[in-house]
Amino acid sequence: MKKPLLFIFLTFLSFSCQEKPLTINDFIIIEITDEVLNKYNIPSDISYDQIRYRFRELHTIFLRNVRDLAKFIILDFFYDDHGIEKIDNKFINELYTLNNVCICAGGIYKGDLYSTHSSFSNASKYTGHTFYQKDNLDGYWVPKYKRLPVNNDDETSGKDFKYVSIILLNHLNIDCNFRSYVYVKSDEINRFKRINFTNFLKNTNIAKNKIVILIAQLKDNLDMHDIPNYGKITGPELICNTILKNISN
């Protein structure tokens, strides 16, 4: 029995009109700049290694403002430095109340700093990596797993972390086509909405149902990358592009 033409047409229409589960409009990047640090009386004229633990003050403020809005939250790039106990405990307590946060590991350290790492990773629902490798000619490659050595020792002493896009897509129940590596060509790279941390706090609703990435972008320590055959782009935008590349069609 032949199916009516109207049925065939409607079936075709339903498949052709299906939207991708995520698009560039589903992402927003919040940037902590030198001006933001000055607003919160965090010194920006000393070395990055000396102040980056202070970002956890802003992490806590950020989580409190985005917790009921964001679809998923990525804290990029995260280090296990010693901080001030009051700062760390507030941040850790906030992490424990959320199930949609991934902190992006910058490394693992021995001794007291290893216990610091454990405190954060235990509090956060997820911990992932954001490392990539430039292609010689065009675009970049991302490994599915990255082993982070403990205290810069050989990799046999380290721990394997999944790339953050796998974690996010699994959390959102979206099929992921990530094999051992994923390759993103230069002509597949998109730009994404970026906003200053202070401006975000003036209108937090822009994070509603978005995948939100928080990053520090300081003038002396910009998270900026030069991709072959493309040019300069921020680290969080590479994460966003990799996520979109990982979606199975």
N, C-alpha and C positions, 0 to 999 in steps of 0.2 A: 504494500500500500504506500503510495507516494505521500510525502509530507507536504502540507500546504505551503505555498510560496511565502505566505506571511510568516509562518513559523520559522522557516529557514532564514528569512531576512532578519527577524528579531533575534534569533540565535547568533547570527553573524554580528549584529549590532552590539549585542551584549559583550561578546569577546573583544571586539575592536575598541569598545569604549572603556574597557577595564583600565583603571589607573594603576600606575606603579605604586607599591606600598609606601615608598618614600620619594620625595623630590627635594630639590634644593631649597624649596620654601619651608621645609620641615626642620631646618637647622638655624640656629642663631649662636653666634660666638660673642662672649662677653670678655672684654679685655681690661686687665688691671694695668694702668699706665703710671708713669711717674707722677702725673697730676693727681691720680687717685691716692697714691701713697702719701703725698703731701697733705691731702685732705684728712687722712686718718693719722697724721703725725707719725708716719712710718718713714724713716730716713731713706732717701733714694741716692744719696751721694757717697755711700760706702759700697763695698763689694757685694755682689749678688749673693755670694755664699753666706754672707753675714746676715742678710735680711730675709732670705726666702722663707724661713720658718714663720716670719711674721705674716706672710700671706694667709696663714690659717685663721687669723682674725677675720679676714675678708671672706674666706671660704665659709665660715660660720654664718656671717651676715647674708651671704649669697644663698646658702641652703635654706635659711629661714624664710627668705623671700620667694624662692622658686619652688619649694617643696610641694605645694598644692597646685602647681601650674604645669611643670615640665613633664613631658612624656619620659624623658631619660636625661640623666645628668652625667657629664664627664668632667672630671677635674684633671687638667693637663697642665703641667708636668709635675709630678709629685715626688718630693724628696723626704727622707726620714730624719732630717736634722733634729738635733735637740732644740726644743723651744722652751717657752715659759709654760710651766705646768698649767696655769690658768687658761692660757690660750689653747693648748692641746686638748685639755679635758672638755672644754666647751665644744670644740670641733668634733671630738670623738663621740660625745653624747648625742650630737646632732646626727652624725652618721648612723648611729644605732637605730634611729627612728625611721630611716628610709630604706626602701628596698629597690631603688632604681638609680643608684649611684655607682659609678666606676671610677676609681682613682687610677691614674696612669703611672705605673712604677718607673722611677728614674734609676733605681738601684737598690741593692740590699747591703746592709752593713753589719759588721761584727759587734760583739759586746753589747753595750747599752743601746747602741743605735739599732741593733737587730731587734731588741725588745720593743723599741719605738716603732719599727716597721710592723711588728706583730700587732701592736695596739691599733694601728690604723687599718691594717688589712683585715683584722678581726671585726672591726667596727663597720667597715664598708662591705656592702653586699658583694661587690665585684672589685677585682684588681686586674688590670690588663697592661699590655705594652703598646707603644705607638712608634716603634722603630721601623725604618724603611731603608732601602738601598736605591741609589740613583742608577738608572740604566745608563750604559755608556753612550747611547745615541738619543734615546727618546723616552721620556716619562720616568717611572719609578716602580720598584718591586717592594712588596711587603710580605714578610714571612708570617705564616700562620702562628708559629710559636717562636718565642725569643727566650733564650736562657740568660738570665741576669746573674753574673757571678757575685758571690758574697765578698764584699770588700775588695773588689777588683782582682780576686784570685782567679785561678783557672776555672773554666766554665763547668768542670765536673762538680764543683762545689756549689753550683748555683741552683736556681729554681726556674722552671719553665712557666711562662705566662702566655696566654692567648692574646692575639691582637684584639683591640677593643671593639672592632666592628663585629666580630663573631659574638662577643658577649652581648652587645646591644641587640643584634638581630635575633639571637636566641631569646633574649628577654621579651622582645616584642612579638615573638612567634612568627617571624618572617624567615622564609627559606633563604639559606646562605650558600653561595657557590664557592666558598673558600676552600681551595685544596692546600697543597704545601706552601705555595706562594700565590699571590695575586699580582697581576701586572696592570698598571694604569698608564695608558698612553697619553701623550701630551694633549692630543685633540679631544680627550675625554675629560680633561680637567675643567672644573667650574669654579667660579668665585661665589662666596657665601656672605651673608649679612653679618657684619661685625659692628659692635656697639661698645662704647665706653661703659665701664662698671657704674660710674656715677649716673650717667644718663639712663642706664637700665633701671636703677633704683627709683627713678622718677616715673617710670612706666613699666612696672614688672609684668603687666598683662601681655607684653609682647612675647613672653616665654610660654604662654598657654598652649599646651599640646605640642610643644616643640622639643627637639633634641637640643640641649643647651650645653655648650662647652665653655668652661672658665679657664682663662689662660693669662699669664703675666707677660706683658709686652713692654719692657722697659727700654729706653733709648740706648743703654749700654749693653743690653742683653735681649735683643729682639729674636723671637722665635720665627725666623724667616729663612726660607730655603730656595735655592736656585736649581730648578728642575730642568734637565736637558731638553732642548727644543721647545721650552715653554717660557721660562723666566722665573721671577721671584714670586713666592706665595707663602702664606703663613702655615705653620705646623698644623693648627686646628683645621684649616681648609684641606690639608692633605688627608686628615682623618675623615672628614666629611666625604671627600671624593672616593676614598677607599670603601666607605660604607655603601655608597651608591653602586660602586662597581661590584660589590659582594652580593647584591640582591639577585636572586635567581629569577630569570624571565620565563 
